[in-house]
């Protein structure tokens, strides 16, 4: 009897159980099985079949969930508490892992007994459902936060990948430039001390300036450039230039022809002094420095472009709701996914140039494009065609995002917008991407989202109203 009274005392500290009559409280205590857990022991593991309702009489339990192979803490239960009711009522596997944070004393009530209590006592049922609502709301809020952080992590990784090449080009150009500039200054000093003809000097300067222009406006295809380099290399070796390959590349980039070199170097071919090769080295080095500047400039421009895309994507320095350019948002998102797209996905755009700006929460709308495009890339396994179409009709703007991937299996199509639903294995994502998309489109923007899917073609259709 003392054991029953102790159990009843524990039960009465939990709000829903305060609505049960004495006889039912004793009935629960008679049927509850005591469970003792030492610190660190696992009560139930994520993905396992559910058990019954647990009543924590003493101790603390930590709640965790695996995400991308990492155990993420979601919260904890402090005695007195009860948990496990959601899995019992939904008959779903455990969505979390429960582990003892301290030595714990628990009671387990079988699922059938718990359901019997729910059906019998309306007030008890209400109390349990109120607790369920609070827990689901907190869990959903937490996982939405994790979803945003996961999306941010995906974009950050892509941005870092895209920034790496232009940043490396800029650093490389700046590192090489001081030595090249010093050598140019030395050549200018030596050449300036010689008696030279102003007209001939001007010829060299004219060739250099044309080479600079060619580098700055470079549109030469790689094959043509390689052929030009081979011809120049043969001429330089015939002239007797040591390490001719170092000169051939910058001269080819500047569009220099062998006939031009013949004309410039004709008077010095038999000259035994440094002048015999200095002009060639000076011209090649001048063009090489310009190439360094151009590569560094392109790197800096690419970095600036990516930073601007990220700023535009997140709508920094702007109000919460703006007149949004849908095409700009789509392009910013594609730019941030460039590292995934360039591996084998073709992007076909069919944009309606006449569509107006849409009153929207810009950063949230970009979350929609991020989730849909990321899902499309995953569905195509890195290879296929991503098609994006836009057009307006009446008071609505429509955006179609189509991929050539494997499609959504028909047996799960009715569930893809459910909170927490995922086709991934345990620990490989929260499955909230499409629920987030629908919430942003329908709740935040009063729009609609539809989809049609079969193997080889999945199309998501977003309709956004133009009226406020």
Secondary structure in CASP SS format (residue, H / E / C, confidence):
PFRMAT SS
TARGET T0000
AUTHOR 0000-0000-0000
METHOD secondary structure of the structure
MODEL  1
X C 1.00
X H 1.00
X H 1.00
X H 1.00
X H 1.00
X H 1.00
X H 1.00
X H 1.00
X H 1.00
X H 1.00
X H 1.00
X C 1.00
X C 1.00
X C 1.00
X H 1.00
X H 1.00
X H 1.00
X H 1.00
X H 1.00
X C 1.00
X C 1.00
X H 1.00
X H 1.00
X H 1.00
X H 1.00
X H 1.00
X H 1.00
X H 1.00
X H 1.00
X H 1.00
X H 1.00
X C 1.00
X E 1.00
X E 1.00
X E 1.00
X E 1.00
X E 1.00
X C 1.00
X C 1.00
X C 1.00
X C 1.00
X E 1.00
X E 1.00
X E 1.00
X C 1.00
X C 1.00
X C 1.00
X C 1.00
X C 1.00
X C 1.00
X C 1.00
X C 1.00
X E 1.00
X E 1.00
X E 1.00
X E 1.00
X E 1.00
X E 1.00
X C 1.00
X E 1.00
X E 1.00
X E 1.00
X E 1.00
X E 1.00
X E 1.00
X E 1.00
X E 1.00
X C 1.00
X C 1.00
X E 1.00
X E 1.00
X E 1.00
X E 1.00
X E 1.00
X E 1.00
X E 1.00
X E 1.00
X E 1.00
X C 1.00
X C 1.00
X E 1.00
X E 1.00
X E 1.00
X C 1.00
X H 1.00
X H 1.00
X H 1.00
X H 1.00
X H 1.00
X H 1.00
X C 1.00
X C 1.00
X C 1.00
X C 1.00
X C 1.00
X C 1.00
X E 1.00
X E 1.00
X E 1.00
X E 1.00
X C 1.00
X C 1.00
X C 1.00
X E 1.00
X E 1.00
X E 1.00
X E 1.00
X E 1.00
X E 1.00
X C 1.00
X H 1.00
X H 1.00
X H 1.00
X H 1.00
X H 1.00
X H 1.00
X H 1.00
X H 1.00
X H 1.00
X H 1.00
X C 1.00
X H 1.00
X H 1.00
X H 1.00
X H 1.00
X H 1.00
X H 1.00
X H 1.00
X H 1.00
X H 1.00
X H 1.00
X H 1.00
X H 1.00
X H 1.00
X H 1.00
X H 1.00
X H 1.00
X H 1.00
X H 1.00
X H 1.00
X H 1.00
X H 1.00
X H 1.00
X H 1.00
X H 1.00
X H 1.00
X H 1.00
X H 1.00
X H 1.00
X H 1.00
X H 1.00
X H 1.00
X H 1.00
X H 1.00
X H 1.00
X H 1.00
X H 1.00
X H 1.00
X H 1.00
X H 1.00
X H 1.00
X H 1.00
X H 1.00
X H 1.00
X H 1.00
X H 1.00
X H 1.00
X H 1.00
X H 1.00
X H 1.00
X H 1.00
X H 1.00
X H 1.00
X H 1.00
X H 1.00
X H 1.00
X H 1.00
X H 1.00
X H 1.00
X H 1.00
X H 1.00
X H 1.00
X H 1.00
X H 1.00
X H 1.00
X H 1.00
X H 1.00
X H 1.00
X H 1.00
X H 1.00
X H 1.00
X H 1.00
X C 1.00
X C 1.00
X C 1.00
X C 1.00
X C 1.00
X H 1.00
X H 1.00
X H 1.00
X H 1.00
X H 1.00
X H 1.00
X H 1.00
X H 1.00
X H 1.00
X H 1.00
X H 1.00
X H 1.00
X H 1.00
X H 1.00
X H 1.00
X H 1.00
X H 1.00
X H 1.00
X H 1.00
X C 1.00
X C 1.00
X C 1.00
X C 1.00
X C 1.00
X H 1.00
X H 1.00
X H 1.00
X H 1.00
X H 1.00
X H 1.00
X H 1.00
X H 1.00
X H 1.00
X H 1.00
X H 1.00
X H 1.00
X H 1.00
X H 1.00
X H 1.00
X H 1.00
X H 1.00
X H 1.00
X C 1.00
X C 1.00
X C 1.00
X C 1.00
X H 1.00
X H 1.00
X H 1.00
X H 1.00
X H 1.00
X H 1.00
X H 1.00
X H 1.00
X H 1.00
X H 1.00
X C 1.00
X C 1.00
X C 1.00
X C 1.00
X H 1.00
X H 1.00
X H 1.00
X H 1.00
X H 1.00
X H 1.00
X H 1.00
X H 1.00
X H 1.00
X H 1.00
X H 1.00
X C 1.00
X C 1.00
X C 1.00
X C 1.00
X C 1.00
X C 1.00
X H 1.00
X H 1.00
X H 1.00
X H 1.00
X H 1.00
X H 1.00
X H 1.00
X H 1.00
X H 1.00
X H 1.00
X H 1.00
X H 1.00
X H 1.00
X H 1.00
X H 1.00
X H 1.00
X H 1.00
X H 1.00
X H 1.00
X H 1.00
X H 1.00
X H 1.00
X H 1.00
X H 1.00
X H 1.00
X H 1.00
X H 1.00
X H 1.00
X H 1.00
X H 1.00
X H 1.00
X H 1.00
X H 1.00
X H 1.00
X H 1.00
X H 1.00
X H 1.00
X H 1.00
X H 1.00
X H 1.00
X C 1.00
X C 1.00
X C 1.00
X C 1.00
X C 1.00
X C 1.00
X C 1.00
X E 1.00
X E 1.00
X E 1.00
X C 1.00
X H 1.00
X H 1.00
X H 1.00
X H 1.00
X H 1.00
X H 1.00
X H 1.00
X H 1.00
X H 1.00
X H 1.00
X H 1.00
X C 1.00
X H 1.00
X H 1.00
X H 1.00
X H 1.00
X C 1.00
X C 1.00
X C 1.00
X E 1.00
X E 1.00
X E 1.00
X E 1.00
X E 1.00
X E 1.00
X C 1.00
X C 1.00
X C 1.00
X C 1.00
X C 1.00
X C 1.00
X C 1.00
X E 1.00
X E 1.00
X E 1.00
X C 1.00
X H 1.00
X H 1.00
X H 1.00
X H 1.00
X H 1.00
X H 1.00
X H 1.00
X H 1.00
X H 1.00
X H 1.00
X H 1.00
X H 1.00
X H 1.00
X H 1.00
X H 1.00
X H 1.00
X H 1.00
X H 1.00
X H 1.00
X C 1.00
X C 1.00
X C 1.00
X E 1.00
X E 1.00
X E 1.00
X E 1.00
X E 1.00
X E 1.00
X E 1.00
X E 1.00
X E 1.00
X E 1.00
X C 1.00
X C 1.00
X E 1.00
X E 1.00
X E 1.00
X E 1.00
X E 1.00
X E 1.00
X E 1.00
X E 1.00
X C 1.00
X C 1.00
X C 1.00
X C 1.00
X C 1.00
X C 1.00
X H 1.00
X H 1.00
X H 1.00
X H 1.00
X H 1.00
X H 1.00
X C 1.00
X C 1.00
X C 1.00
X C 1.00
X C 1.00
X C 1.00
X C 1.00
X C 1.00
X C 1.00
X C 1.00
X C 1.00
X E 1.00
X C 1.00
X C 1.00
X C 1.00
X C 1.00
X C 1.00
X H 1.00
X H 1.00
X H 1.00
X H 1.00
X H 1.00
X H 1.00
X H 1.00
X H 1.00
X H 1.00
X H 1.00
X H 1.00
X H 1.00
X C 1.00
X C 1.00
X C 1.00
X E 1.00
X E 1.00
X E 1.00
X E 1.00
X E 1.00
X E 1.00
X E 1.00
X C 1.00
X C 1.00
X E 1.00
X E 1.00
X E 1.00
X E 1.00
X E 1.00
X E 1.00
X E 1.00
X E 1.00
X E 1.00
X C 1.00
X C 1.00
X C 1.00
END
